[in-house]
Every structure is written in C-alpha cells, then in structure tokens.
Amino acid sequence: MTNNFKTILVPVDGSRCSKKALQRAIEIAHAFDSKIILLYVAEKSSINLLDRKEYMGMLRKFGKKTLDDAKLRAAKKGITAKSFLKEGRNIVSEIEKIAKSEKCDLVIVGNKGLGAITGFFLGSVSNKLAQHSNCSLLIIK
Amino acid sequence: MVIKTKKILVPLDGSKNSIRGLDMAIHLARQSQGVIVALSIKSVPGIYAIHPLGFLDFNTSKEMKKTLDDAKLRAAKKGIKLISKSLSGDPGYDIARFVNNKRNGIDLVVIGARGRSSAKELFLGSVSNYVLHKSKKPVLVVK
C-alpha cells in the first residue's frame, strides 16, 4: 500500500490543543516518514478599525513566535517543518488554500483553539474544516 | 517510533466511505501494530427499542453480518486483527458511547466523512458530525 500521509498540515494558534495536535503530527510524521507544514493564520478582524495596524503587527509577532516554537519542537524530534504565516479574513479558507497548494493529505487540528467558548464544544475552525475541507482531518481531543 | 494508537475503532455501515475509512485504519494499524475494532450499528428507531418485534428485522442483521465479515477478510489480508462488534440503537449516540466507555480502551476513531443517508455529496454526514462533537478521543475523518 502506498504511503498516504506524505504531507501533513498543522495549523497552529498557540493554544494548548494545537500543541497537542503538533505532538501527534510529529509522531505520525515519524512513523510514516512524512513532511510537516506549519501554518499560522492572522485573522483580519473588522472590529478594530482604529488600531488595526498595530493589532495586526501584534498578531504577526505572536504568529511568528508560535511558528518558531513549533518548528523548534519538530526539529528536536528530527523533523524539518516548513512554515507559513498568512493573513486573511477567513481562517478556514486560508487553511484550505494552503492544503490545496501544498497538496496535503492530512490536516491535524486540536479540537478547540483560542475562540471564545473553550469549554465543551468543538471549536468553530475545527468544525468548519470538518465540514468543508477536501482532505482527511484528524481531530485531537 | 511507534504511534500510540493501539486500538482503532471503525464504525461500518456498509457504504463506500466507511470502507475507505477501514482502509485508512488498516494502514495506521500496520504502523502501530494495533488492533481494529469494527463496529456496526443497526439503526433502531426509538419506538422499536422497547417493542419486541423491532429486533426481528432479519434483513439488516444479515447485511450487517456480511459487512463485518467483509471487513474481517479485508483486514486479515493485510495481517491485522479485527474484532467485530454489533449493536442496535441510534448510530451516532451509540458510537459516541462506545468510544467514551473506558473499558473499551479506544485510542482513535476512524470514520468516513459520509455514510449512506441522503444529501450525500455536499455535507459531512450527520453521524460523523455527532461523533466528532461527542467523542473524547481523537477522530480521523476520511474524505
């Protein structure tokens, strides 16, 4: 049987669950000899009109830090990861775009991110990905 | 390094998508030397659950048995042990309950994105969606 996990996309947002997802991605990458692609999407929100520039700057900085952190963790386990920092209004569509352009076979996400209600439910991003994406999705709980 | 997924649950309903899910599970199990648990659920509408004749639906029972046997054969060809289980009840609810039951010790659920109910092409199946939300274990949705 052919290896069907050649490239794994791991969208990170710095939350605990996304760290868990990365951990799992590293394990799978080890077992299947696959590449990891890290992605951070800075969300352009429409709320803060006045200080948008500053806000985006902060997000970008945070995203870079998160990506570097994730890359380091992957490197420790001997896996080189490619990382992307994107900006967009819609996080899910950005993730899908990358998944398509990099031909990812598997997307690994945590079940909830940094969204508002982090209690019981599946996060909005994970949920939308499950509904819309064209490639397989592993949701880490 | 071996993945820590020793016991993989694959809910089967006989659809093409669930077979794809099974293939993926077999692929994973080969890496981790795991065991696959195939679960087939006979959908019983709530009212029949208390009605004695509700269980006398032989056609679906036969179909379920065939699905499970096929799955067993498929796994055996690749050298994977497959334990088959069948239950009757509401598919989504019972899958989620099976997963969350600690005694079953499931590490991963592999599920096809859609099953056999209508509105097939566009959406994530209702059962997959339910399991996604309710399961406390990782879920792999195969598209």
Interface residues (C-beta under 8 A of the other chain):
Chain A: M1 N4 R24 E27 I28 H30 A31 F32 F121 L122 N127 A130 Q131 S133 N134 C135 S136 L137 L138 I139 I140 K141
Chain B: M1 V2 I3 K4 M24 H27 R30 Q31 S32 K78 F123 L124 S128 N129 L132 H133 S135 K136 K137 P138 V139 L140 V141 V142 K143
